[in-house]
């Protein structure tokens, strides 16, 4: 159970957090652009939808069974 929770937090929160904050020091010094935007802005804004994808993956693979098993059709436990 603990490993499933750890994996859920890792995929849903730690990966996006590390991807944004871990890469910023390296790409902030680059002067290149992507689609006309500085690469730093592009990277940060790219992770808005990617974080949503990570949260979706985390819920689908690790947390969905909790909600499907615990609720009946009326929404009560």
N, C-alpha and C positions, 0 to 999 in steps of 0.2 A: 504494500500500500504506500509506503513511504517513497519507494523508488518511482512509482507512478506519479505521485505529487511532485517529486523532484524533477522528473522529466517534463511535466506540464509547465512548471515554473521556468525551467530552463528554455524550453522552446518558445513559450509565450512572452517571457519578460527579459530573460538574461541575454538571449541572442540579439534582440533588437537594441537593447541598452548598450551592449558591447559593440555592436556594429556601428552605432551612431557615435558614442563617446570614445570608443577605442580607435576609430579611424580619423576623427577630426584633427588631431595634432599632425597627422601625416599629410592629409590632403589640404590643410589650410595654407600650407606653404607653396602649393602648386598654383601656377598662374593659368592653367588651362581652363577651357570652357566646354560645356556639353549642351548642345542645342541652344547656344547663346547665353547660358547661365554659368556663373562661376561654379566650379566643380563642388565647392563646399555647399552651396545652396542646393545644387542638384542632388547631392548625396543625402542631405537632411530631408528634403522633400520627397525623395524616393522612398525613404523609410516610413513615411506615413502609410501608404498602402501596404508595404511589406510587413509592417507591424501588425496590421489587420490580418494579413495572410498567416503570420505566425500564430496569432491568437486563435484563428479559425482552425489551424492544424492542431494546436494544443487542445482545444475543446473537442475536436472530432476524434482524435486518437486516444486521449487520456481522460476526459471528463464527461463525455456524452453518456456513457453507460450509467453514470450516477443519476442523471436526470430521467433517463428512460426507464430505469428499474424502479425508481422511488416514487413515481407519480402515477395516479390512475387517470382516466379520461377527464374527470372533473377538475383536475389540477390540484386536488388535495392529496396529502400523504396518508 
